């Protein structure tokens, strides 16, 4: 039997917030040329025809207020600028449960949430007794996910899995115990949404991980896994790098910053 060709998805990176950092704060081994740099916050929309899959849900007013982070707009409501009604979203990938990736679950009333067993076990287990370990988690967001478990709206994954033809989940770990990246088939080849497996392009290019990390060895191994899964280095999209919006074509005519990751990136000097 002849195998059906894989769908060619569109992928959109939608920025909903940004914050200032120092370059050196983004590496375990500090950059000697320390300078100001931005950290952008994204959610990602994967779309083909009537199929729309959301990757991560960002953060909302609750975390913006408690952590004193500026929120440019609600990432879920901003989907409407791409002609996507949040109530129409049926599948949401939660790459991990950190506060900036797993808020706003209540704004997706008809979605099933896909997450790794290891991430939920970690975020609700004994390690959360330690303030240092739970700092990047928001208990309200974790509890919101547990409520969806009791509503039978969470699908757990134990390792790599196929979410749909041409959309694959990759258990990476490193940054958190259950972090997962998403591999998507597009017209330009397989694109990998790294999420926080690589915050910035430079984390992979310099083999110098981001300092919020559970397991350094697993994070470095994850970089190699991302590289093997993508069509080329230009097919790996980091989770927080402002260069994403500089490298990729933008969606025109919308009041939010959206990059088209299914289109080839431009070279940046």
C-alpha positions in Angstrom: 0.0 0.0 0.0 1.3 3.4 -1.0 2.1 5.6 2.0 0.3 8.9 2.1 2.5 12.0 2.0 2.8 13.9 5.3 1.0 17.1 5.7 3.0 20.3 5.3 2.2 22.4 8.3 2.5 26.1 8.8 4.2 27.2 12.1 3.8 30.6 13.7 5.8 31.9 16.7 3.7 34.5 18.5 5.5 36.7 20.9 3.4 37.9 23.9 6.0 39.4 26.2 9.7 40.4 26.5 12.1 41.2 29.3 15.6 42.6 29.6 18.5 40.4 30.7 22.3 40.4 30.6 24.0 38.1 28.0 26.0 36.4 30.8 22.8 35.4 32.5 22.0 33.0 29.7 24.9 30.7 30.0 26.3 28.4 32.7 29.7 29.7 31.8 29.3 33.4 31.7 29.9 35.3 28.4 33.0 37.5 28.9 31.3 40.1 26.6 28.4 40.8 28.9 25.8 43.1 27.4 22.1 43.8 27.4 19.9 41.3 25.6 16.2 40.6 25.5 14.4 37.4 26.4 11.2 37.0 24.3 8.3 34.8 25.3 6.4 32.8 22.7 3.6 30.4 22.1 3.6 28.4 18.8 0.7 27.6 16.5 1.0 24.6 14.2 -1.7 24.7 11.5 -2.7 22.7 8.4 -6.2 23.3 6.9 -8.7 23.1 9.7 -6.2 21.5 12.1 -4.7 23.9 14.7 -2.4 22.6 17.4 -1.1 25.0 20.1 2.4 24.5 21.6 2.5 26.0 25.1 0.1 28.5 26.6 2.4 31.2 28.0 1.5 33.2 31.1 -1.4 35.4 32.0 -2.1 38.3 34.4 -1.8 36.1 37.5 1.9 35.3 36.9 2.6 38.7 35.3 1.5 40.4 38.5 3.1 37.9 41.0 6.5 37.9 39.1 6.4 41.5 38.0 6.6 40.7 34.3 5.1 42.9 31.6 2.5 41.2 29.5 2.1 42.7 26.0 -1.2 40.8 25.4 -2.8 37.5 26.2 -1.2 34.9 24.0 -4.4 32.9 23.8 -6.6 35.8 22.7 -3.9 36.8 20.3 -4.6 33.6 18.3 -7.7 35.4 16.9 -5.3 37.6 14.9 -4.4 34.4 13.0 -8.1 33.6 12.5 -8.1 30.9 15.2 -10.8 30.9 17.9 -9.3 29.5 21.2 -12.4 27.4 21.7 -11.6 25.6 18.4 -8.3 24.4 19.7 -8.5 20.6 20.3 -4.8 19.7 21.1 -2.3 21.7 23.2 1.3 20.5 23.8 2.7 21.7 27.1 6.4 21.4 26.7 6.9 21.8 30.4 5.2 23.3 33.4 7.3 26.3 34.1 5.3 29.5 34.8 5.9 31.1 31.5 4.8 28.1 29.4 1.8 26.6 31.2 -0.6 29.4 32.2 -4.0 30.3 30.7 -5.4 26.7 30.6 -8.9 28.0 31.4 -8.9 30.0 28.2 -8.9 26.7 26.1 -12.2 25.1 27.1 -12.2 22.3 24.5 -8.5 21.3 24.4 -6.8 18.1 25.4 -3.4 18.9 27.0 -0.4 16.7 26.0 2.4 16.4 28.5 5.1 14.0 29.6 4.6 11.7 32.6 7.9 12.7 34.0 7.1 16.4 34.0 3.9 16.0 36.1 5.6 13.6 38.4 8.4 16.1 39.0 6.2 19.2 39.4 4.0 17.5 41.9 6.6 15.4 43.7 9.1 15.7 46.5 11.5 18.0 44.6 8.9 20.7 44.9 9.5 20.7 48.7 12.7 22.6 47.9 12.2 26.4 47.1 15.1 26.4 44.6 13.6 23.5 42.6 10.0 24.9 42.6 11.0 28.5 41.8 10.3 28.3 38.1 6.9 26.7 38.7 3.6 28.4 39.6 1.5 26.2 41.9 -1.7 27.7 40.5 -0.7 26.6 37.0 0.2 23.1 38.2 -3.1 22.8 40.0 -4.9 24.0 36.9 -3.3 21.1 35.0 -4.3 18.6 37.7 -7.9 19.8 37.5 -7.8 19.0 33.8 -6.5 15.5 34.6 -9.6 15.0 36.8 -11.7 16.3 33.8 -10.1 13.6 31.6 -8.6 16.3 29.4 -4.9 15.4 29.8 -3.1 12.9 27.7 0.2 11.6 29.2 3.2 10.6 27.1 6.1 8.5 28.2 8.9 9.4 25.8 8.6 10.2 22.1 5.2 10.0 20.5 3.4 11.0 17.3 0.6 13.5 18.0 -0.6 13.6 14.4 0.9 12.7 11.0 3.8 15.1 10.7 3.7 16.3 14.3 6.0 14.5 16.8 6.7 14.9 20.5 10.3 14.4 21.6 11.2 13.9 25.2 14.4 15.9 25.8 14.7 16.5 29.5 17.6 18.5 30.9 16.0 21.8 31.6 13.2 20.0 33.5 12.7 16.3 34.0 9.9 16.0 31.4 10.6 18.8 28.9 9.5 17.9 25.4 10.3 19.5 22.0 8.0 19.3 19.0 9.0 18.2 15.5 6.8 19.4 12.7 6.8 18.6 9.0 6.7 21.7 6.8 7.2 22.5 3.1 10.8 23.3 3.9 11.4 20.1 5.8 11.3 19.0 9.5 11.3 22.0 11.9 12.0 21.4 15.6 10.4 23.7 18.2 13.0 23.4 20.9 11.2 25.3 23.6 13.5 25.5 26.5 15.7 22.6 25.4 17.6 25.6 24.0 16.6 29.1 25.1 18.9 30.9 22.6 20.6 29.9 19.4 23.9 30.6 21.2 23.3 27.9 23.8 23.6 25.2 21.2 26.2 27.0 19.0 28.6 27.5 21.9 27.7 24.2 23.7 27.0 26.4 26.8 23.6 25.6 28.4 21.2 28.0 29.9 21.7 28.1 33.7 18.2 27.0 34.8 18.8 23.3 34.3 18.0 20.2 36.2 20.6 18.0 34.4 23.4 19.5 32.4 24.4 16.3 30.8 20.8 15.6 29.6 20.5 19.2 28.3 23.7 18.8 26.2 22.6 15.4 25.0 19.3 17.1 24.1 21.1 19.6 21.9 22.4 16.7 19.9 18.9 15.1 19.7 17.5 18.3 18.4 20.2 18.6 15.7 19.6 15.0 14.6 15.8 15.5 14.3 15.9 18.8 12.3 16.6 19.1 8.6 19.4 21.5 9.3 20.6 23.9 12.0 18.3 26.5 10.4 15.4 24.2 11.2 15.8 24.4 15.0 13.9 27.2 16.7 15.0 28.1 20.2 12.4 29.0 22.9 13.2 32.6 23.9 15.6 34.1 21.4 14.7 37.6 20.0 16.6 36.6 16.8 13.6 34.5 15.8 11.6 37.6 15.0 14.6 39.0 13.1 15.4 35.9 11.1 11.9 34.8 10.0 9.3 36.6 7.8 6.5 38.3 9.9 2.8 38.0 9.4 1.8 41.4 8.0 -1.2 43.4 9.0 -1.7 42.1 12.6 -1.0 44.1 15.8 1.1 41.4 17.4 4.6 40.1 16.5 4.3 36.8 14.7 7.1 34.9 12.8 6.4 32.4 10.1 8.7 29.4 10.9 7.6 27.3 8.0 9.3 29.8 5.7 13.1 29.9 5.2 14.9 32.2 7.6 17.1 35.1 6.4 20.8 35.2 7.1 21.7 37.4 10.0 25.2 39.0 10.0 
